[in-house]
Amino acid sequence: MKHRLTEADLEQIFISSRFKKRNPFLVIIYFLLLFVLFFSIVIYSLNFGAFNKKIAWWYQDEFKTPPHTLVDAVSSYQNKPEANKNESLPGISDNSIFIEAINVKAPITFGVDNTESTVSSNLKNGAIQLSGTSLPGEMGNVFVTAHSSNYPWVISQYNSAFALLGNVAVDDLVQIKFHNVSFIYRIKKISVVDPSDTSVMKSDNTKATLTLMTCTPVGTNLKRLIVQADQIIPAVSQNPQPQKNNAEALPAGIH
């Protein structure tokens, strides 16, 4: 007598057996890997400019000899005649910043008001110096910030101007040209702070310092990466000027 397939038999063949063969742990791992892959693609797509810079910098750092133009110029600066001292430094554009260690060159807009709309608008043109903080050549703290990344629909070649700022090291040099005078700063401290930490904006009217800021991790505004440096060229005047300090809030509108 032939055995007739019941509804229970069909369920066992087409449904139950298929699911019973799967390992729940492997299913969870599979979906987690898919989520991580999807999330990574989205993050890269939104910040492709910054990540491309990081990949290019890694390749250069690993396989090529880093340039020492600025380092060599500073080393020979003291031996140059006074009239030629400034000419011995790398020739960058006026009102711009040069960080040789990470191959960063960007224009700086000086005197930008600390409002979100003004900051965001001016960051499209490069880095900004915050109004109320010192200018190069003055005693106090020159506060400069730029994007580490930005929304991909914002059209600007400077959306990731400071994407590599986290790769600088203590004693690296920063050059700023302001009113056709070059100012050289030596990095002394690198830190990560909360967006509410205004202590990094404070000035000391007996020193000439520079603070660079961007958001970290790349693609977020969760924290602020802070690079602090001391002016070494020209030699700092011993006659302190009035202190400038705009420490009400760190600039908004950056990423």
ChimeraX commands (.cxc) that place a marker at each C-alpha (Angstrom):
marker #1 position 0.00,0.00,0.00 radius 0.5
marker #1 position 1.37,3.35,-1.03 radius 0.5
marker #1 position 2.04,5.92,1.68 radius 0.5
marker #1 position 0.15,9.15,1.10 radius 0.5
marker #1 position 1.94,12.43,1.95 radius 0.5
marker #1 position 0.10,14.28,4.65 radius 0.5
marker #1 position 0.18,18.00,5.34 radius 0.5
marker #1 position 2.65,17.36,8.15 radius 0.5
marker #1 position 4.93,15.50,5.76 radius 0.5
marker #1 position 4.91,18.38,3.29 radius 0.5
marker #1 position 5.65,20.85,6.08 radius 0.5
marker #1 position 8.58,18.74,7.19 radius 0.5
marker #1 position 10.00,18.60,3.65 radius 0.5
marker #1 position 9.55,22.19,2.51 radius 0.5
marker #1 position 9.61,24.27,5.68 radius 0.5
marker #1 position 10.72,22.69,8.91 radius 0.5
marker #1 position 13.75,20.83,7.60 radius 0.5
marker #1 position 15.09,23.92,5.83 radius 0.5
marker #1 position 15.09,26.03,8.97 radius 0.5
marker #1 position 16.23,23.28,11.31 radius 0.5
marker #1 position 19.40,22.85,9.28 radius 0.5
marker #1 position 20.49,26.45,9.88 radius 0.5
marker #1 position 22.78,27.29,12.76 radius 0.5
marker #1 position 21.31,30.35,14.54 radius 0.5
marker #1 position 24.77,31.57,15.50 radius 0.5
marker #1 position 25.93,31.51,11.87 radius 0.5
marker #1 position 22.78,33.33,10.77 radius 0.5
marker #1 position 23.49,36.12,13.27 radius 0.5
marker #1 position 27.13,36.37,12.16 radius 0.5
marker #1 position 26.00,36.51,8.52 radius 0.5
marker #1 position 23.63,39.42,9.14 radius 0.5
marker #1 position 26.20,41.24,11.28 radius 0.5
marker #1 position 28.78,40.98,8.50 radius 0.5
marker #1 position 26.26,42.30,5.98 radius 0.5
marker #1 position 25.46,45.21,8.29 radius 0.5
marker #1 position 29.14,46.06,8.81 radius 0.5
marker #1 position 29.77,45.89,5.05 radius 0.5
marker #1 position 26.78,48.11,4.28 radius 0.5
marker #1 position 27.72,50.57,7.06 radius 0.5
marker #1 position 31.35,50.75,5.83 radius 0.5
marker #1 position 30.24,51.46,2.26 radius 0.5
marker #1 position 27.95,54.26,3.43 radius 0.5
marker #1 position 30.62,55.84,5.65 radius 0.5
marker #1 position 33.22,55.67,2.87 radius 0.5
marker #1 position 30.78,57.13,0.34 radius 0.5
marker #1 position 29.98,60.06,2.61 radius 0.5
marker #1 position 33.66,60.74,3.40 radius 0.5
marker #1 position 35.48,59.45,0.32 radius 0.5
marker #1 position 37.63,62.59,0.00 radius 0.5
marker #1 position 39.01,62.28,3.54 radius 0.5
marker #1 position 39.59,58.52,3.31 radius 0.5
marker #1 position 41.29,58.85,-0.08 radius 0.5
marker #1 position 43.69,61.37,1.46 radius 0.5
marker #1 position 44.41,59.00,4.33 radius 0.5
marker #1 position 45.16,56.13,1.93 radius 0.5
marker #1 position 47.42,58.33,-0.22 radius 0.5
marker #1 position 49.25,59.64,2.85 radius 0.5
marker #1 position 49.75,56.10,4.20 radius 0.5
marker #1 position 51.25,55.01,0.88 radius 0.5
marker #1 position 53.61,57.98,0.79 radius 0.5
marker #1 position 54.62,57.54,4.42 radius 0.5
marker #1 position 55.33,53.83,3.94 radius 0.5
marker #1 position 57.01,53.77,0.55 radius 0.5
marker #1 position 58.37,57.24,-0.24 radius 0.5
marker #1 position 60.89,59.58,1.34 radius 0.5
marker #1 position 59.04,62.41,3.07 radius 0.5
marker #1 position 59.94,65.97,2.01 radius 0.5
marker #1 position 62.04,68.16,4.31 radius 0.5
marker #1 position 61.86,71.50,2.51 radius 0.5
marker #1 position 60.45,73.41,5.48 radius 0.5
marker #1 position 62.66,71.62,8.00 radius 0.5
marker #1 position 65.79,72.39,5.98 radius 0.5
marker #1 position 64.76,76.02,5.48 radius 0.5
marker #1 position 64.23,76.52,9.21 radius 0.5
marker #1 position 67.59,74.90,9.96 radius 0.5
marker #1 position 69.41,77.39,7.72 radius 0.5
marker #1 position 67.20,80.38,8.60 radius 0.5
marker #1 position 69.49,81.79,11.28 radius 0.5
marker #1 position 72.48,81.84,8.91 radius 0.5
marker #1 position 70.71,83.95,6.30 radius 0.5
marker #1 position 71.18,87.74,6.06 radius 0.5
marker #1 position 68.34,89.61,7.72 radius 0.5
marker #1 position 67.06,90.94,4.39 radius 0.5
marker #1 position 66.83,87.43,2.94 radius 0.5
marker #1 position 65.51,85.50,5.93 radius 0.5
marker #1 position 61.86,85.46,4.87 radius 0.5
marker #1 position 62.80,84.57,1.28 radius 0.5
marker #1 position 64.62,81.46,2.47 radius 0.5
marker #1 position 61.36,79.90,3.67 radius 0.5
marker #1 position 59.08,77.95,1.28 radius 0.5
marker #1 position 57.16,80.24,-1.04 radius 0.5
marker #1 position 53.51,79.63,-0.25 radius 0.5
marker #1 position 50.58,81.87,-1.17 radius 0.5
marker #1 position 49.77,84.82,1.03 radius 0.5
marker #1 position 47.11,84.15,3.69 radius 0.5
marker #1 position 47.61,80.40,3.63 radius 0.5
marker #1 position 48.81,77.50,5.76 radius 0.5
marker #1 position 51.38,74.81,4.95 radius 0.5
marker #1 position 51.91,71.65,7.02 radius 0.5
marker #1 position 54.69,69.79,5.24 radius 0.5
marker #1 position 54.52,66.59,7.32 radius 0.5
marker #1 position 51.02,65.83,5.98 radius 0.5
marker #1 position 51.27,67.76,2.69 radius 0.5
marker #1 position 48.54,70.25,3.58 radius 0.5
marker #1 position 48.26,73.56,1.75 radius 0.5
marker #1 position 45.14,75.66,2.12 radius 0.5
marker #1 position 44.12,79.31,2.08 radius 0.5
marker #1 position 43.08,80.94,5.34 radius 0.5
marker #1 position 40.24,83.42,5.71 radius 0.5
marker #1 position 41.11,85.70,8.63 radius 0.5
marker #1 position 38.69,87.36,11.05 radius 0.5
marker #1 position 35.71,85.00,10.66 radius 0.5
marker #1 position 32.90,85.57,13.17 radius 0.5
marker #1 position 32.10,82.61,15.41 radius 0.5
marker #1 position 28.57,81.90,14.16 radius 0.5
marker #1 position 27.60,78.59,12.57 radius 0.5
marker #1 position 26.43,80.05,9.26 radius 0.5
marker #1 position 29.48,82.29,8.86 radius 0.5
marker #1 position 31.90,79.52,9.80 radius 0.5
marker #1 position 30.25,77.01,7.45 radius 0.5
marker #1 position 30.23,79.48,4.56 radius 0.5
marker #1 position 33.88,80.44,4.90 radius 0.5
marker #1 position 35.10,76.87,5.38 radius 0.5
marker #1 position 34.18,76.24,1.74 radius 0.5
marker #1 position 37.15,78.47,0.87 radius 0.5
marker #1 position 39.68,76.64,3.06 radius 0.5
marker #1 position 40.74,77.13,6.68 radius 0.5
marker #1 position 39.54,80.03,8.84 radius 0.5
marker #1 position 41.06,82.12,11.63 radius 0.5
marker #1 position 38.48,82.86,14.28 radius 0.5
marker #1 position 37.68,86.51,14.96 radius 0.5
marker #1 position 38.63,87.57,18.48 radius 0.5
marker #1 position 41.72,85.38,18.58 radius 0.5
marker #1 position 45.20,86.66,17.78 radius 0.5
marker #1 position 46.60,87.22,14.31 radius 0.5
marker #1 position 50.02,85.91,13.25 radius 0.5
marker #1 position 52.68,88.24,14.61 radius 0.5
marker #1 position 50.66,89.14,17.70 radius 0.5
marker #1 position 51.03,87.77,21.19 radius 0.5
marker #1 position 48.30,85.33,22.11 radius 0.5
marker #1 position 46.65,82.37,20.43 radius 0.5
marker #1 position 46.03,82.22,16.67 radius 0.5
marker #1 position 43.02,79.87,16.35 radius 0.5
marker #1 position 42.64,78.17,12.94 radius 0.5
marker #1 position 40.16,75.48,11.98 radius 0.5
marker #1 position 39.13,73.52,8.87 radius 0.5
marker #1 position 37.06,70.50,7.92 radius 0.5
marker #1 position 38.31,66.94,8.30 radius 0.5
marker #1 position 35.36,65.94,6.14 radius 0.5
marker #1 position 32.08,67.44,4.96 radius 0.5
marker #1 position 28.81,66.46,3.36 radius 0.5
marker #1 position 29.48,65.17,-0.18 radius 0.5
marker #1 position 26.81,67.44,-1.64 radius 0.5
marker #1 position 28.74,70.53,-0.46 radius 0.5
marker #1 position 30.92,71.50,-3.42 radius 0.5
marker #1 position 34.39,72.54,-2.23 radius 0.5
marker #1 position 37.95,71.35,-2.77 radius 0.5
marker #1 position 38.60,71.99,0.93 radius 0.5
marker #1 position 35.99,69.63,2.41 radius 0.5
marker #1 position 38.81,67.50,3.85 radius 0.5
marker #1 position 41.54,70.13,4.27 radius 0.5
marker #1 position 42.44,68.87,7.77 radius 0.5
marker #1 position 41.63,65.18,7.21 radius 0.5
marker #1 position 45.24,64.24,8.00 radius 0.5
marker #1 position 45.71,66.55,10.97 radius 0.5
marker #1 position 45.70,63.57,13.32 radius 0.5
marker #1 position 48.86,62.29,11.59 radius 0.5
marker #1 position 51.11,65.17,12.65 radius 0.5
marker #1 position 53.63,64.65,15.43 radius 0.5
marker #1 position 55.16,66.77,18.15 radius 0.5
marker #1 position 58.00,68.93,16.71 radius 0.5
marker #1 position 56.48,68.99,13.21 radius 0.5
marker #1 position 56.46,72.48,11.68 radius 0.5
marker #1 position 53.55,74.63,10.49 radius 0.5
marker #1 position 53.99,77.63,8.20 radius 0.5
marker #1 position 51.44,80.44,7.95 radius 0.5
marker #1 position 51.91,83.33,5.55 radius 0.5
marker #1 position 50.07,86.48,6.60 radius 0.5
marker #1 position 50.46,89.87,4.93 radius 0.5
marker #1 position 53.41,88.40,2.97 radius 0.5
marker #1 position 55.30,87.48,6.14 radius 0.5
marker #1 position 55.98,83.83,6.95 radius 0.5
marker #1 position 55.43,82.61,10.51 radius 0.5
marker #1 position 56.75,79.20,11.56 radius 0.5
marker #1 position 55.30,77.26,14.49 radius 0.5
marker #1 position 56.59,74.09,16.13 radius 0.5
marker #1 position 53.97,71.62,17.34 radius 0.5
marker #1 position 54.16,71.02,21.08 radius 0.5
marker #1 position 50.92,69.19,21.95 radius 0.5
marker #1 position 48.22,67.08,20.30 radius 0.5
marker #1 position 44.99,66.24,22.09 radius 0.5
marker #1 position 41.32,65.35,21.68 radius 0.5
marker #1 position 38.72,67.34,23.61 radius 0.5
marker #1 position 34.96,67.64,23.96 radius 0.5
marker #1 position 33.16,70.22,21.78 radius 0.5
marker #1 position 32.39,72.18,24.94 radius 0.5
marker #1 position 36.03,72.51,26.03 radius 0.5
marker #1 position 36.92,76.17,25.43 radius 0.5
marker #1 position 40.22,76.01,27.33 radius 0.5
marker #1 position 42.05,75.32,24.05 radius 0.5
marker #1 position 41.09,78.82,22.85 radius 0.5
marker #1 position 42.67,80.65,25.77 radius 0.5
marker #1 position 45.55,83.02,25.17 radius 0.5
marker #1 position 48.74,83.75,27.04 radius 0.5
marker #1 position 49.78,87.34,26.30 radius 0.5
marker #1 position 53.43,86.46,26.99 radius 0.5
marker #1 position 53.53,83.87,24.17 radius 0.5
marker #1 position 52.76,83.67,20.46 radius 0.5
marker #1 position 50.96,80.37,19.85 radius 0.5
marker #1 position 48.90,78.62,17.20 radius 0.5
marker #1 position 45.98,76.24,17.72 radius 0.5
marker #1 position 44.66,74.08,14.89 radius 0.5
marker #1 position 41.32,72.36,15.27 radius 0.5
marker #1 position 39.16,69.91,13.34 radius 0.5
marker #1 position 36.51,67.30,14.10 radius 0.5
marker #1 position 37.30,63.70,14.95 radius 0.5
marker #1 position 36.65,60.88,14.18 radius 0.5
marker #1 position 36.47,61.72,10.49 radius 0.5
marker #1 position 32.87,62.08,9.36 radius 0.5
marker #1 position 31.56,63.00,12.82 radius 0.5
marker #1 position 31.57,66.01,15.11 radius 0.5
marker #1 position 31.74,64.00,18.33 radius 0.5
marker #1 position 35.14,65.32,19.43 radius 0.5
marker #1 position 37.65,68.02,18.52 radius 0.5
marker #1 position 41.24,67.24,17.52 radius 0.5
marker #1 position 43.50,69.99,18.84 radius 0.5
marker #1 position 47.07,70.70,17.68 radius 0.5
marker #1 position 48.93,73.39,19.64 radius 0.5
marker #1 position 52.20,74.98,18.52 radius 0.5
marker #1 position 54.63,77.73,19.51 radius 0.5
marker #1 position 55.88,80.42,17.16 radius 0.5
marker #1 position 59.62,80.03,16.49 radius 0.5
marker #1 position 60.05,82.30,13.42 radius 0.5
marker #1 position 60.23,85.26,13.58 radius 0.5
marker #1 position 61.60,85.38,17.10 radius 0.5
marker #1 position 58.86,86.39,19.51 radius 0.5
marker #1 position 58.93,89.98,20.71 radius 0.5
marker #1 position 59.49,90.50,24.40 radius 0.5
marker #1 position 56.92,93.30,24.49 radius 0.5
marker #1 position 53.56,91.59,25.04 radius 0.5
marker #1 position 50.52,93.02,23.30 radius 0.5
marker #1 position 46.98,93.01,24.68 radius 0.5
marker #1 position 45.59,89.53,25.11 radius 0.5
marker #1 position 42.82,88.37,22.78 radius 0.5
marker #1 position 40.47,85.63,23.84 radius 0.5
marker #1 position 37.25,84.38,22.31 radius 0.5
marker #1 position 36.54,81.44,24.58 radius 0.5
marker #1 position 32.76,81.50,24.70 radius 0.5
marker #1 position 32.45,78.45,22.44 radius 0.5
marker #1 position 34.38,76.38,19.95 radius 0.5
marker #1 position 33.31,77.17,16.39 radius 0.5
marker #1 position 30.25,75.31,15.14 radius 0.5
marker #1 position 29.59,74.35,11.55 radius 0.5
marker #1 position 32.65,72.12,11.07 radius 0.5
marker #1 position 32.91,68.37,10.50 radius 0.5
marker link #1:1,2 radius 0.2
marker link #1:2,3 radius 0.2
marker link #1:3,4 radius 0.2
marker link #1:4,5 radius 0.2
marker link #1:5,6 radius 0.2
marker link #1:6,7 radius 0.2
marker link #1:7,8 radius 0.2
marker link #1:8,9 radius 0.2
marker link #1:9,10 radius 0.2
marker link #1:10,11 radius 0.2
marker link #1:11,12 radius 0.2
marker link #1:12,13 radius 0.2
marker link #1:13,14 radius 0.2
marker link #1:14,15 radius 0.2
marker link #1:15,16 radius 0.2
marker link #1:16,17 radius 0.2
marker link #1:17,18 radius 0.2
marker link #1:18,19 radius 0.2
marker link #1:19,20 radius 0.2
marker link #1:20,21 radius 0.2
marker link #1:21,22 radius 0.2
marker link #1:22,23 radius 0.2
marker link #1:23,24 radius 0.2
marker link #1:24,25 radius 0.2
marker link #1:25,26 radius 0.2
marker link #1:26,27 radius 0.2
marker link #1:27,28 radius 0.2
marker link #1:28,29 radius 0.2
marker link #1:29,30 radius 0.2
marker link #1:30,31 radius 0.2
marker link #1:31,32 radius 0.2
marker link #1:32,33 radius 0.2
marker link #1:33,34 radius 0.2
marker link #1:34,35 radius 0.2
marker link #1:35,36 radius 0.2
marker link #1:36,37 radius 0.2
marker link #1:37,38 radius 0.2
marker link #1:38,39 radius 0.2
marker link #1:39,40 radius 0.2
marker link #1:40,41 radius 0.2
marker link #1:41,42 radius 0.2
marker link #1:42,43 radius 0.2
marker link #1:43,44 radius 0.2
marker link #1:44,45 radius 0.2
marker link #1:45,46 radius 0.2
marker link #1:46,47 radius 0.2
marker link #1:47,48 radius 0.2
marker link #1:48,49 radius 0.2
marker link #1:49,50 radius 0.2
marker link #1:50,51 radius 0.2
marker link #1:51,52 radius 0.2
marker link #1:52,53 radius 0.2
marker link #1:53,54 radius 0.2
marker link #1:54,55 radius 0.2
marker link #1:55,56 radius 0.2
marker link #1:56,57 radius 0.2
marker link #1:57,58 radius 0.2
marker link #1:58,59 radius 0.2
marker link #1:59,60 radius 0.2
marker link #1:60,61 radius 0.2
marker link #1:61,62 radius 0.2
marker link #1:62,63 radius 0.2
marker link #1:63,64 radius 0.2
marker link #1:64,65 radius 0.2
marker link #1:65,66 radius 0.2
marker link #1:66,67 radius 0.2
marker link #1:67,68 radius 0.2
marker link #1:68,69 radius 0.2
marker link #1:69,70 radius 0.2
marker link #1:70,71 radius 0.2
marker link #1:71,72 radius 0.2
marker link #1:72,73 radius 0.2
marker link #1:73,74 radius 0.2
marker link #1:74,75 radius 0.2
marker link #1:75,76 radius 0.2
marker link #1:76,77 radius 0.2
marker link #1:77,78 radius 0.2
marker link #1:78,79 radius 0.2
marker link #1:79,80 radius 0.2
marker link #1:80,81 radius 0.2
marker link #1:81,82 radius 0.2
marker link #1:82,83 radius 0.2
marker link #1:83,84 radius 0.2
marker link #1:84,85 radius 0.2
marker link #1:85,86 radius 0.2
marker link #1:86,87 radius 0.2
marker link #1:87,88 radius 0.2
marker link #1:88,89 radius 0.2
marker link #1:89,90 radius 0.2
marker link #1:90,91 radius 0.2
marker link #1:91,92 radius 0.2
marker link #1:92,93 radius 0.2
marker link #1:93,94 radius 0.2
marker link #1:94,95 radius 0.2
marker link #1:95,96 radius 0.2
marker link #1:96,97 radius 0.2
marker link #1:97,98 radius 0.2
marker link #1:98,99 radius 0.2
marker link #1:99,100 radius 0.2
marker link #1:100,101 radius 0.2
marker link #1:101,102 radius 0.2
marker link #1:102,103 radius 0.2
marker link #1:103,104 radius 0.2
marker link #1:104,105 radius 0.2
marker link #1:105,106 radius 0.2
marker link #1:106,107 radius 0.2
marker link #1:107,108 radius 0.2
marker link #1:108,109 radius 0.2
marker link #1:109,110 radius 0.2
marker link #1:110,111 radius 0.2
marker link #1:111,112 radius 0.2
marker link #1:112,113 radius 0.2
marker link #1:113,114 radius 0.2
marker link #1:114,115 radius 0.2
marker link #1:115,116 radius 0.2
marker link #1:116,117 radius 0.2
marker link #1:117,118 radius 0.2
marker link #1:118,119 radius 0.2
marker link #1:119,120 radius 0.2
marker link #1:120,121 radius 0.2
marker link #1:121,122 radius 0.2
marker link #1:122,123 radius 0.2
marker link #1:123,124 radius 0.2
marker link #1:124,125 radius 0.2
marker link #1:125,126 radius 0.2
marker link #1:126,127 radius 0.2
marker link #1:127,128 radius 0.2
marker link #1:128,129 radius 0.2
marker link #1:129,130 radius 0.2
marker link #1:130,131 radius 0.2
marker link #1:131,132 radius 0.2
marker link #1:132,133 radius 0.2
marker link #1:133,134 radius 0.2
marker link #1:134,135 radius 0.2
marker link #1:135,136 radius 0.2
marker link #1:136,137 radius 0.2
marker link #1:137,138 radius 0.2
marker link #1:138,139 radius 0.2
marker link #1:139,140 radius 0.2
marker link #1:140,141 radius 0.2
marker link #1:141,142 radius 0.2
marker link #1:142,143 radius 0.2
marker link #1:143,144 radius 0.2
marker link #1:144,145 radius 0.2
marker link #1:145,146 radius 0.2
marker link #1:146,147 radius 0.2
marker link #1:147,148 radius 0.2
marker link #1:148,149 radius 0.2
marker link #1:149,150 radius 0.2
marker link #1:150,151 radius 0.2
marker link #1:151,152 radius 0.2
marker link #1:152,153 radius 0.2
marker link #1:153,154 radius 0.2
marker link #1:154,155 radius 0.2
marker link #1:155,156 radius 0.2
marker link #1:156,157 radius 0.2
marker link #1:157,158 radius 0.2
marker link #1:158,159 radius 0.2
marker link #1:159,160 radius 0.2
marker link #1:160,161 radius 0.2
marker link #1:161,162 radius 0.2
marker link #1:162,163 radius 0.2
marker link #1:163,164 radius 0.2
marker link #1:164,165 radius 0.2
marker link #1:165,166 radius 0.2
marker link #1:166,167 radius 0.2
marker link #1:167,168 radius 0.2
marker link #1:168,169 radius 0.2
marker link #1:169,170 radius 0.2
marker link #1:170,171 radius 0.2
marker link #1:171,172 radius 0.2
marker link #1:172,173 radius 0.2
marker link #1:173,174 radius 0.2
marker link #1:174,175 radius 0.2
marker link #1:175,176 radius 0.2
marker link #1:176,177 radius 0.2
marker link #1:177,178 radius 0.2
marker link #1:178,179 radius 0.2
marker link #1:179,180 radius 0.2
marker link #1:180,181 radius 0.2
marker link #1:181,182 radius 0.2
marker link #1:182,183 radius 0.2
marker link #1:183,184 radius 0.2
marker link #1:184,185 radius 0.2
marker link #1:185,186 radius 0.2
marker link #1:186,187 radius 0.2
marker link #1:187,188 radius 0.2
marker link #1:188,189 radius 0.2
marker link #1:189,190 radius 0.2
marker link #1:190,191 radius 0.2
marker link #1:191,192 radius 0.2
marker link #1:192,193 radius 0.2
marker link #1:193,194 radius 0.2
marker link #1:194,195 radius 0.2
marker link #1:195,196 radius 0.2
marker link #1:196,197 radius 0.2
marker link #1:197,198 radius 0.2
marker link #1:198,199 radius 0.2
marker link #1:199,200 radius 0.2
marker link #1:200,201 radius 0.2
marker link #1:201,202 radius 0.2
marker link #1:202,203 radius 0.2
marker link #1:203,204 radius 0.2
marker link #1:204,205 radius 0.2
marker link #1:205,206 radius 0.2
marker link #1:206,207 radius 0.2
marker link #1:207,208 radius 0.2
marker link #1:208,209 radius 0.2
marker link #1:209,210 radius 0.2
marker link #1:210,211 radius 0.2
marker link #1:211,212 radius 0.2
marker link #1:212,213 radius 0.2
marker link #1:213,214 radius 0.2
marker link #1:214,215 radius 0.2
marker link #1:215,216 radius 0.2
marker link #1:216,217 radius 0.2
marker link #1:217,218 radius 0.2
marker link #1:218,219 radius 0.2
marker link #1:219,220 radius 0.2
marker link #1:220,221 radius 0.2
marker link #1:221,222 radius 0.2
marker link #1:222,223 radius 0.2
marker link #1:223,224 radius 0.2
marker link #1:224,225 radius 0.2
marker link #1:225,226 radius 0.2
marker link #1:226,227 radius 0.2
marker link #1:227,228 radius 0.2
marker link #1:228,229 radius 0.2
marker link #1:229,230 radius 0.2
marker link #1:230,231 radius 0.2
marker link #1:231,232 radius 0.2
marker link #1:232,233 radius 0.2
marker link #1:233,234 radius 0.2
marker link #1:234,235 radius 0.2
marker link #1:235,236 radius 0.2
marker link #1:236,237 radius 0.2
marker link #1:237,238 radius 0.2
marker link #1:238,239 radius 0.2
marker link #1:239,240 radius 0.2
marker link #1:240,241 radius 0.2
marker link #1:241,242 radius 0.2
marker link #1:242,243 radius 0.2
marker link #1:243,244 radius 0.2
marker link #1:244,245 radius 0.2
marker link #1:245,246 radius 0.2
marker link #1:246,247 radius 0.2
marker link #1:247,248 radius 0.2
marker link #1:248,249 radius 0.2
marker link #1:249,250 radius 0.2
marker link #1:250,251 radius 0.2
marker link #1:251,252 radius 0.2
marker link #1:252,253 radius 0.2
marker link #1:253,254 radius 0.2
marker link #1:254,255 radius 0.2
view
